[in-house]
Amino acid sequence: MKKYSLALLIIVVFFISPTKSNAQVSWDGAEVVKGQTGKMTFSKDVKVYKKNSNGTYNSMTVKRNNFFRVYNIEKYDQKTFYWMSSGYRVQATDLVIFKEVPTEIRSSFYNNPAYIVSNRQGTKAYFEEKYPMIDLAYGQHLLNEHVPRNYSAEVYFDKGKLNYFYSLEEGNEVNGVVDGTDIRIVETTTRDKGYYAVTTDTQLLMGPMSGARTIEWNPPSTLNDVNSLNKFVYPKGSAFQSLGMEVNGYLRVQSITGERGYMPANLLEPVNNQGKRYIRYGVVAKGIDDSQQLELKRFDEVSFYTENEYIALIAVNGKMYTVPKNVIAIKMPNESPVIISFLPNERLQKLEYQNIAGNRVYKRTANNHFTAEDSYYITYHETDQAFNFDMNGVKYSFAKPLKEGAIITRLSGTTQDQGHVRAIHYSLTTPAGTFENVVETSFDQFFAPGYGLLANTSDRLISF
Protein backbone atom coordinates (compact mmCIF):
# COMPACT_ATOMS: atom_id res chain seq x y z
CA MET A 1 0.00 0.00 0.00
CA LYS A 2 2.79 2.46 0.84
CA LYS A 3 5.18 3.00 -2.05
CA TYR A 4 8.14 5.16 -1.15
CA SER A 5 11.03 5.53 -3.55
CA LEU A 6 14.55 6.25 -2.38
CA ALA A 7 14.42 9.64 -4.08
CA LEU A 8 11.24 10.53 -2.26
CA LEU A 9 12.75 9.57 1.08
CA ILE A 10 15.72 11.83 0.38
CA ILE A 11 13.37 14.70 -0.42
CA VAL A 12 11.38 14.09 2.75
CA VAL A 13 14.52 14.16 4.86
CA PHE A 14 15.65 17.32 3.12
CA PHE A 15 12.44 19.13 3.92
CA ILE A 16 11.75 17.78 7.41
CA SER A 17 15.20 18.01 8.92
CA PRO A 18 15.89 21.72 8.31
CA THR A 19 12.30 22.64 9.21
CA LYS A 20 12.72 21.39 12.78
CA SER A 21 15.63 23.80 13.15
CA ASN A 22 13.69 26.66 11.52
CA ALA A 23 15.86 26.52 8.38
CA GLN A 24 14.49 27.79 5.11
CA VAL A 25 12.51 25.47 2.85
CA SER A 26 12.59 26.26 -0.85
CA TRP A 27 10.19 25.16 -3.55
CA ASP A 28 9.68 26.33 -7.12
CA GLY A 29 12.44 28.92 -6.78
CA ALA A 30 11.12 30.60 -3.63
CA GLU A 31 11.03 30.14 0.14
CA VAL A 32 7.99 28.36 1.56
CA VAL A 33 6.73 29.37 5.02
CA LYS A 34 4.53 27.62 7.55
CA GLY A 35 0.84 27.90 6.70
CA GLN A 36 1.46 28.60 3.03
CA THR A 37 -0.70 26.56 0.66
CA GLY A 38 0.53 27.93 -2.66
CA LYS A 39 1.89 30.80 -4.69
CA MET A 40 0.06 33.09 -7.05
CA THR A 41 0.89 35.44 -9.93
CA PHE A 42 -1.33 37.43 -12.29
CA SER A 43 -1.33 37.53 -16.07
CA LYS A 44 -1.86 41.31 -16.02
CA ASP A 45 -2.06 44.18 -13.52
CA VAL A 46 -5.18 43.80 -11.35
CA LYS A 47 -6.73 45.46 -8.31
CA VAL A 48 -7.37 43.32 -5.20
CA TYR A 49 -9.50 44.13 -2.18
CA LYS A 50 -9.56 43.59 1.56
CA LYS A 51 -12.67 44.02 3.73
CA ASN A 52 -12.07 45.78 7.04
CA SER A 53 -13.84 45.00 10.31
CA ASN A 54 -15.88 48.23 10.02
CA GLY A 55 -17.26 47.19 6.63
CA THR A 56 -15.01 49.40 4.50
CA TYR A 57 -12.61 48.09 1.88
CA ASN A 58 -8.94 48.65 1.13
CA SER A 59 -7.53 48.01 -2.30
CA MET A 60 -4.18 47.70 -3.95
CA THR A 61 -2.94 47.12 -7.47
CA VAL A 62 -0.73 44.09 -8.03
CA LYS A 63 1.63 43.94 -10.95
CA ARG A 64 1.71 41.28 -13.64
CA ASN A 65 4.04 38.35 -12.87
CA ASN A 66 4.63 39.48 -9.26
CA PHE A 67 4.73 36.55 -6.88
CA PHE A 68 2.40 36.36 -3.82
CA ARG A 69 2.05 33.67 -1.17
CA VAL A 70 -1.39 32.08 -0.64
CA TYR A 71 -2.16 31.12 2.96
CA ASN A 72 -5.71 29.85 2.74
CA ILE A 73 -8.08 28.58 0.08
CA GLU A 74 -11.86 28.82 0.30
CA LYS A 75 -14.15 26.78 -1.92
CA TYR A 76 -17.93 27.08 -1.93
CA ASP A 77 -20.77 27.58 -4.42
CA GLN A 78 -18.44 26.21 -7.11
CA LYS A 79 -16.10 29.18 -6.58
CA THR A 80 -12.51 29.31 -5.31
CA PHE A 81 -10.94 32.18 -3.36
CA TYR A 82 -7.27 32.64 -2.50
CA TRP A 83 -6.22 34.51 0.64
CA MET A 84 -3.05 36.55 0.37
CA SER A 85 -1.14 38.07 3.28
CA SER A 86 -2.64 41.10 5.06
CA GLY A 87 -6.19 39.86 4.48
CA TYR A 88 -6.50 40.36 0.71
CA ARG A 89 -8.73 37.82 -1.03
CA VAL A 90 -8.80 37.04 -4.76
CA GLN A 91 -11.30 34.93 -6.65
CA ALA A 92 -9.88 32.38 -9.06
CA THR A 93 -10.22 33.60 -12.66
CA ASP A 94 -8.31 33.31 -15.92
CA LEU A 95 -6.13 36.19 -14.67
CA VAL A 96 -4.91 34.19 -11.66
CA ILE A 97 -2.05 31.72 -12.02
CA PHE A 98 -1.96 29.50 -8.92
CA LYS A 99 0.55 26.81 -8.01
CA GLU A 100 -0.06 24.46 -5.09
CA VAL A 101 2.72 23.81 -2.58
CA PRO A 102 2.92 19.98 -2.36
CA THR A 103 1.05 18.79 0.71
CA GLU A 104 4.06 16.86 1.94
CA ILE A 105 6.14 20.04 2.04
CA ARG A 106 3.36 21.90 3.87
CA SER A 107 3.15 19.00 6.33
CA SER A 108 6.88 19.14 7.12
CA PHE A 109 6.42 22.38 9.12
CA TYR A 110 4.38 20.56 11.79
CA ASN A 111 5.52 18.15 14.49
CA ASN A 112 2.22 16.28 14.45
CA PRO A 113 0.18 17.49 11.47
CA ALA A 114 -3.60 17.17 11.28
CA TYR A 115 -5.31 17.12 7.88
CA ILE A 116 -8.80 18.66 7.74
CA VAL A 117 -11.08 18.93 4.71
CA SER A 118 -11.50 22.69 4.19
CA ASN A 119 -13.52 22.61 0.97
CA ARG A 120 -17.05 23.52 2.04
CA GLN A 121 -18.38 21.41 -0.82
CA GLY A 122 -16.46 18.39 0.44
CA THR A 123 -13.89 16.52 -1.59
CA LYS A 124 -13.01 13.05 -2.82
CA ALA A 125 -10.07 10.71 -2.68
CA TYR A 126 -9.23 9.57 -6.21
CA PHE A 127 -7.74 6.25 -7.24
CA GLU A 128 -4.93 7.06 -9.69
CA GLU A 129 -6.27 10.65 -9.71
CA LYS A 130 -9.09 9.61 -12.02
CA TYR A 131 -11.71 7.47 -10.29
CA PRO A 132 -13.45 8.91 -7.20
CA MET A 133 -13.20 6.35 -4.41
CA ILE A 134 -14.01 8.05 -1.10
CA ASP A 135 -16.33 10.96 -0.33
CA LEU A 136 -14.89 13.24 2.34
CA ALA A 137 -17.09 15.83 4.05
CA TYR A 138 -16.23 19.41 4.97
CA GLY A 139 -14.45 19.49 8.31
CA GLN A 140 -13.54 15.79 8.24
CA HIS A 141 -10.28 14.98 10.02
CA LEU A 142 -8.14 12.47 8.14
CA LEU A 143 -6.13 10.52 10.64
CA ASN A 144 -4.57 7.17 11.34
CA GLU A 145 -7.06 5.20 13.39
CA HIS A 146 -8.22 1.69 14.15
CA VAL A 147 -11.63 1.24 15.77
CA PRO A 148 -12.12 -2.42 16.83
CA ARG A 149 -15.11 -4.14 15.23
CA ASN A 150 -15.58 -1.13 12.98
CA TYR A 151 -12.93 0.29 10.64
CA SER A 152 -9.30 1.25 10.07
CA ALA A 153 -7.99 4.40 8.39
CA GLU A 154 -4.52 5.54 7.40
CA VAL A 155 -3.00 8.74 6.02
CA TYR A 156 0.31 8.57 4.14
CA PHE A 157 2.26 10.23 1.32
CA ASP A 158 3.10 8.70 -2.02
CA LYS A 159 4.97 10.67 -4.68
CA GLY A 160 4.54 13.77 -2.55
CA LYS A 161 0.73 13.54 -2.51
CA LEU A 162 -1.62 12.89 0.39
CA ASN A 163 -3.26 9.47 0.29
CA TYR A 164 -6.14 8.20 2.39
CA PHE A 165 -6.75 4.50 3.00
CA TYR A 166 -10.01 3.25 4.53
CA SER A 167 -10.92 -0.33 5.42
CA LEU A 168 -14.11 -1.70 6.94
CA GLU A 169 -13.85 -4.73 9.20
CA GLU A 170 -15.90 -6.89 6.82
CA GLY A 171 -13.14 -6.51 4.23
CA ASN A 172 -14.07 -3.60 1.96
CA GLU A 173 -11.04 -1.40 1.27
CA VAL A 174 -10.66 1.87 -0.64
CA ASN A 175 -7.62 4.02 -1.24
CA GLY A 176 -7.13 7.32 -3.01
CA VAL A 177 -5.27 10.60 -3.49
CA VAL A 178 -6.71 13.73 -1.86
CA ASP A 179 -6.47 17.18 -3.48
CA GLY A 180 -4.11 19.17 -1.27
CA THR A 181 -5.94 22.44 -2.03
CA ASP A 182 -8.97 20.96 -0.25
CA ILE A 183 -6.95 20.31 2.92
CA ARG A 184 -6.04 22.59 5.83
CA ILE A 185 -3.07 21.51 7.93
CA VAL A 186 -2.81 22.40 11.63
CA GLU A 187 -0.85 21.14 14.61
CA THR A 188 -2.16 18.31 16.76
CA THR A 189 -1.78 18.76 20.52
CA THR A 190 -1.66 15.74 22.79
CA ARG A 191 -4.19 15.89 25.61
CA ASP A 192 -5.00 13.66 28.56
CA LYS A 193 -7.60 10.93 28.23
CA GLY A 194 -9.69 11.96 31.21
CA TYR A 195 -13.40 12.73 31.47
CA TYR A 196 -14.99 16.08 30.72
CA ALA A 197 -18.45 17.65 30.92
CA VAL A 198 -19.86 20.31 28.62
CA THR A 199 -20.59 23.66 30.26
CA THR A 200 -23.51 24.47 27.94
CA ASP A 201 -25.80 22.68 25.49
CA THR A 202 -23.39 21.64 22.75
CA GLN A 203 -23.26 19.79 19.45
CA LEU A 204 -20.81 17.00 18.69
CA LEU A 205 -19.14 17.55 15.31
CA MET A 206 -17.63 15.03 12.93
CA GLY A 207 -14.56 17.21 12.47
CA PRO A 208 -12.53 19.91 14.25
CA MET A 209 -13.91 22.85 12.30
CA SER A 210 -16.87 25.19 12.64
CA GLY A 211 -19.58 24.13 10.22
CA ALA A 212 -18.61 20.45 10.17
CA ARG A 213 -21.51 18.02 10.12
CA THR A 214 -23.26 17.44 13.44
CA ILE A 215 -23.34 13.89 14.77
CA GLU A 216 -26.72 12.51 15.79
CA TRP A 217 -27.15 10.62 19.03
CA ASN A 218 -29.89 8.61 20.69
CA PRO A 219 -30.98 9.50 24.22
CA PRO A 220 -31.69 6.42 26.36
CA SER A 221 -35.11 5.04 25.46
CA THR A 222 -37.77 4.61 28.12
CA LEU A 223 -41.24 3.08 28.26
CA ASN A 224 -42.55 6.51 27.34
CA ASP A 225 -40.24 6.83 24.36
CA VAL A 226 -40.52 3.68 22.30
CA ASN A 227 -38.54 5.01 19.35
CA SER A 228 -36.07 7.37 20.95
CA LEU A 229 -35.65 10.32 18.61
CA ASN A 230 -32.27 11.26 17.20
CA LYS A 231 -30.98 14.51 18.67
CA PHE A 232 -28.21 16.90 17.76
CA VAL A 233 -27.56 18.83 20.97
CA TYR A 234 -26.00 17.29 24.07
CA PRO A 235 -27.43 18.98 27.17
CA LYS A 236 -25.25 20.79 29.68
CA GLY A 237 -23.49 18.34 31.99
CA SER A 238 -23.12 15.60 29.37
CA ALA A 239 -19.93 13.65 29.97
CA PHE A 240 -17.28 12.77 27.40
CA GLN A 241 -14.01 10.90 27.49
CA SER A 242 -11.07 12.62 25.85
CA LEU A 243 -9.47 10.56 23.09
CA GLY A 244 -6.15 12.29 23.68
CA MET A 245 -5.88 14.97 20.99
CA GLU A 246 -6.80 18.59 20.44
CA VAL A 247 -6.97 19.90 16.88
CA ASN A 248 -7.79 23.42 15.73
CA GLY A 249 -9.20 24.28 19.16
CA TYR A 250 -11.42 21.17 19.29
CA LEU A 251 -10.98 18.21 21.61
CA ARG A 252 -11.59 14.77 20.13
CA VAL A 253 -13.96 12.93 22.46
CA GLN A 254 -16.21 9.93 22.82
CA SER A 255 -19.63 10.38 24.35
CA ILE A 256 -20.88 8.08 27.08
CA THR A 257 -23.31 6.63 24.55
CA GLY A 258 -20.47 5.74 22.15
CA GLU A 259 -20.42 8.51 19.53
CA ARG A 260 -17.00 9.87 18.56
CA GLY A 261 -16.43 13.43 17.40
CA TYR A 262 -15.10 16.88 18.25
CA MET A 263 -16.18 19.62 20.65
CA PRO A 264 -14.73 23.08 21.29
CA ALA A 265 -12.13 22.61 24.01
CA ASN A 266 -13.21 25.83 25.74
CA LEU A 267 -16.69 24.38 26.36
CA LEU A 268 -15.39 21.36 28.25
CA GLU A 269 -14.27 21.16 31.85
CA PRO A 270 -12.76 18.21 33.74
CA VAL A 271 -15.15 16.30 35.98
CA ASN A 272 -14.25 15.45 39.56
CA ASN A 273 -15.55 13.07 42.17
CA GLN A 274 -18.46 14.83 43.87
CA GLY A 275 -18.91 12.28 46.61
CA LYS A 276 -20.85 9.11 47.22
CA ARG A 277 -24.35 8.31 45.98
CA TYR A 278 -26.69 5.35 46.37
CA ILE A 279 -28.46 3.21 43.80
CA ARG A 280 -32.24 3.58 44.12
CA TYR A 281 -33.08 0.31 42.36
CA GLY A 282 -31.35 -2.47 40.43
CA VAL A 283 -29.78 -1.33 37.17
CA VAL A 284 -27.13 -2.28 34.62
CA ALA A 285 -24.24 0.21 34.62
CA LYS A 286 -22.56 0.51 31.23
CA GLY A 287 -18.94 1.22 30.41
CA ILE A 288 -18.04 4.28 28.36
CA ASP A 289 -18.15 2.27 25.10
CA ASP A 290 -20.52 -0.52 26.25
CA SER A 291 -17.52 -2.87 26.38
CA GLN A 292 -18.21 -3.64 30.03
CA GLN A 293 -21.33 -3.86 32.14
CA LEU A 294 -21.98 -4.12 35.84
CA GLU A 295 -25.17 -5.14 37.68
CA LEU A 296 -25.86 -2.74 40.53
CA LYS A 297 -28.45 -3.34 43.26
CA ARG A 298 -30.53 -1.08 45.44
CA PHE A 299 -28.37 0.45 48.24
CA ASP A 300 -25.08 -0.05 46.36
CA GLU A 301 -22.71 2.86 46.94
CA VAL A 302 -21.02 4.59 43.97
CA SER A 303 -18.94 7.70 43.29
CA PHE A 304 -20.78 10.46 41.42
CA TYR A 305 -19.12 12.71 38.79
CA THR A 306 -21.63 14.49 36.56
CA GLU A 307 -25.03 14.16 34.89
CA ASN A 308 -27.28 15.60 32.20
CA GLU A 309 -31.04 15.28 31.94
CA TYR A 310 -30.73 11.62 30.93
CA ILE A 311 -27.54 9.99 32.19
CA ALA A 312 -25.20 10.11 35.18
CA LEU A 313 -21.47 9.34 35.13
CA ILE A 314 -20.35 7.28 38.12
CA ALA A 315 -17.38 5.22 39.24
CA VAL A 316 -17.32 1.81 40.90
CA ASN A 317 -14.01 0.43 42.15
CA GLY A 318 -12.15 3.04 40.11
CA LYS A 319 -13.89 2.25 36.79
CA MET A 320 -16.25 4.67 35.04
CA TYR A 321 -19.84 3.73 34.15
CA THR A 322 -23.07 5.38 33.13
CA VAL A 323 -26.55 4.84 34.57
CA PRO A 324 -29.91 6.57 34.09
CA LYS A 325 -29.95 9.84 36.00
CA ASN A 326 -32.99 8.92 38.11
CA VAL A 327 -31.31 5.82 39.53
CA ILE A 328 -28.96 7.98 41.65
CA ALA A 329 -29.96 9.01 45.20
CA ILE A 330 -28.12 11.28 47.62
CA LYS A 331 -29.65 9.56 50.66
CA MET A 332 -30.11 5.87 51.33
CA PRO A 333 -33.21 4.77 49.36
CA ASN A 334 -36.25 2.99 50.75
CA GLU A 335 -36.54 -0.76 50.91
CA SER A 336 -37.76 -2.56 47.82
CA PRO A 337 -41.48 -3.40 47.59
CA VAL A 338 -42.52 -7.05 47.80
CA ILE A 339 -45.17 -8.22 45.32
CA ILE A 340 -48.16 -9.81 47.07
CA SER A 341 -50.17 -10.93 44.05
CA PHE A 342 -49.71 -11.07 40.30
CA LEU A 343 -53.24 -12.10 39.31
CA PRO A 344 -55.52 -9.68 37.41
CA ASN A 345 -58.63 -8.35 39.12
CA GLU A 346 -62.12 -8.60 37.67
CA ARG A 347 -62.08 -5.07 36.27
CA LEU A 348 -59.39 -6.00 33.76
CA GLN A 349 -61.24 -6.98 30.59
CA LYS A 350 -58.72 -6.43 27.78
CA LEU A 351 -55.04 -5.79 27.07
CA GLU A 352 -53.90 -4.12 23.85
CA TYR A 353 -50.29 -4.51 22.71
CA GLN A 354 -48.34 -2.82 19.95
CA ASN A 355 -45.75 -4.86 18.04
CA ILE A 356 -44.13 -5.16 14.63
CA ALA A 357 -47.33 -6.72 13.24
CA GLY A 358 -49.51 -3.84 14.44
CA ASN A 359 -51.85 -3.81 17.41
CA ARG A 360 -53.11 -7.00 19.04
CA VAL A 361 -56.04 -6.97 21.49
CA TYR A 362 -56.42 -9.70 24.12
CA LYS A 363 -59.94 -10.01 25.61
CA ARG A 364 -60.88 -11.76 28.82
CA THR A 365 -62.47 -15.16 28.11
CA ALA A 366 -62.06 -16.76 31.53
CA ASN A 367 -61.03 -15.80 35.05
CA ASN A 368 -57.27 -15.63 34.37
CA HIS A 369 -57.29 -16.15 30.63
CA PHE A 370 -57.20 -13.65 27.72
CA THR A 371 -57.29 -14.46 24.01
CA ALA A 372 -56.65 -12.60 20.75
CA GLU A 373 -57.08 -13.44 17.08
CA ASP A 374 -54.96 -16.15 15.45
CA SER A 375 -54.74 -18.23 18.67
CA TYR A 376 -52.71 -15.72 20.67
CA TYR A 377 -53.34 -15.88 24.42
CA ILE A 378 -52.29 -14.76 27.91
CA THR A 379 -52.83 -16.81 31.09
CA TYR A 380 -52.05 -16.22 34.77
CA HIS A 381 -51.48 -18.87 37.43
CA GLU A 382 -50.28 -18.71 41.03
CA THR A 383 -48.98 -21.36 43.43
CA ASP A 384 -47.46 -21.23 46.90
CA GLN A 385 -44.00 -21.21 45.30
CA ALA A 386 -44.37 -18.93 42.26
CA PHE A 387 -46.34 -16.47 40.16
CA ASN A 388 -46.74 -17.81 36.62
CA PHE A 389 -47.42 -15.84 33.45
CA ASP A 390 -47.78 -17.36 29.97
CA MET A 391 -47.93 -15.18 26.84
CA ASN A 392 -48.28 -16.94 23.49
CA GLY A 393 -46.37 -19.99 24.67
CA VAL A 394 -43.54 -18.16 26.45
CA LYS A 395 -43.82 -19.10 30.11
CA TYR A 396 -42.47 -17.04 33.02
CA SER A 397 -42.23 -18.29 36.59
CA PHE A 398 -41.44 -15.70 39.32
CA ALA A 399 -40.22 -17.31 42.55
CA LYS A 400 -41.94 -16.18 45.76
CA PRO A 401 -41.49 -13.94 47.63
CA LEU A 402 -41.29 -11.71 44.56
CA LYS A 403 -38.67 -9.10 45.43
CA GLU A 404 -35.47 -7.71 43.94
CA GLY A 405 -33.06 -10.55 43.24
CA ALA A 406 -35.82 -13.19 43.07
CA ILE A 407 -35.27 -15.96 40.48
CA ILE A 408 -37.23 -15.92 37.21
CA THR A 409 -37.45 -18.92 34.90
CA ARG A 410 -38.39 -18.34 31.26
CA LEU A 411 -39.37 -21.24 29.01
CA SER A 412 -39.76 -20.72 25.25
CA GLY A 413 -40.30 -23.97 23.39
CA THR A 414 -37.51 -26.24 24.63
CA THR A 415 -35.23 -23.35 25.60
CA GLN A 416 -35.12 -22.48 29.30
CA ASP A 417 -33.40 -19.37 30.67
CA GLN A 418 -32.91 -18.29 34.24
CA GLY A 419 -32.88 -14.63 35.19
CA HIS A 420 -33.69 -12.47 38.18
CA VAL A 421 -35.68 -9.45 39.27
CA ARG A 422 -33.39 -6.51 38.63
CA ALA A 423 -35.63 -3.86 40.16
CA ILE A 424 -39.11 -3.18 41.49
CA HIS A 425 -40.13 0.38 40.67
CA TYR A 426 -42.52 2.12 43.04
CA SER A 427 -44.18 3.84 40.09
CA LEU A 428 -43.57 3.76 36.35
CA THR A 429 -45.38 5.69 33.62
CA THR A 430 -45.91 3.97 30.27
CA PRO A 431 -48.00 4.65 27.14
CA ALA A 432 -50.74 2.56 28.75
CA GLY A 433 -50.73 4.53 32.00
CA THR A 434 -48.95 4.68 35.34
CA PHE A 435 -48.36 1.43 37.21
CA GLU A 436 -47.10 0.69 40.72
CA ASN A 437 -44.55 -1.88 41.85
CA VAL A 438 -43.38 -2.60 38.29
CA VAL A 439 -40.99 -5.54 38.06
CA GLU A 440 -37.94 -5.04 35.81
CA THR A 441 -36.23 -8.31 34.92
CA SER A 442 -32.72 -9.18 33.81
CA PHE A 443 -34.34 -10.11 30.48
CA ASP A 444 -34.94 -6.35 30.00
CA GLN A 445 -38.69 -6.82 30.34
CA PHE A 446 -41.19 -5.01 32.55
CA PHE A 447 -44.16 -6.64 34.33
CA ALA A 448 -46.87 -5.05 36.46
CA PRO A 449 -48.86 -6.86 39.18
CA GLY A 450 -52.42 -7.47 37.98
CA TYR A 451 -51.52 -6.85 34.31
CA GLY A 452 -48.49 -8.89 33.33
CA LEU A 453 -46.08 -7.85 30.59
CA LEU A 454 -45.78 -4.10 30.04
CA ALA A 455 -42.91 -4.04 27.57
CA ASN A 456 -40.14 -6.00 25.90
CA THR A 457 -38.28 -5.71 22.62
CA SER A 458 -41.28 -6.68 20.47
CA ASP A 459 -44.46 -6.07 22.51
CA ARG A 460 -45.56 -2.98 24.39
CA LEU A 461 -48.80 -2.54 26.34
CA ILE A 462 -50.55 0.58 24.98
CA SER A 463 -53.98 0.33 26.65
CA PHE A 464 -56.00 -1.87 28.97
Buried (B, 14 or more C-beta within 10 A) or exposed (E): EEEEEEEBEEBBEBBBEBBEEEEEBEBEEEEBEBBBBBBBBBEEEBEBEBEEEEEEEEEEEBEEEEEBBBBBBBBEEEEBBBBBEEEBBBEBEEBBEBBBBBBBBBBBBBEEBBBBBBBBEBBBBBBEEEEEBBEBBBBBBBBEBEEEEEBBBBBBBBEBBBBBBBBEEEEEEBBBBBBBBBBBBBBBBEBEEEBBBBEEEBBBBBBBBEEBBBBEBBBBEBBEEEEBEEBEBBBBBBBBBBBBBBBBBBBBBBBBBBBBBBBBBEBBEEBEEEEEBBBBBBBBBBBBBEEEEBEBBBBBEBBBBBBBEBBBBBBBEEEBBBBBBBBBBEEEBEEBBEBEEBBBEEEBEEBBBBEEEEEBBBEBEEEBBBBBEEEBBBBBBBEEEBBBBBBBEBBBBBBBEBBBBBEBBBBEEEEEEEBBBBBBBEEBEBBBBEBEBBBBBBBEBBBBBBBBBBBBEEBBBBEB
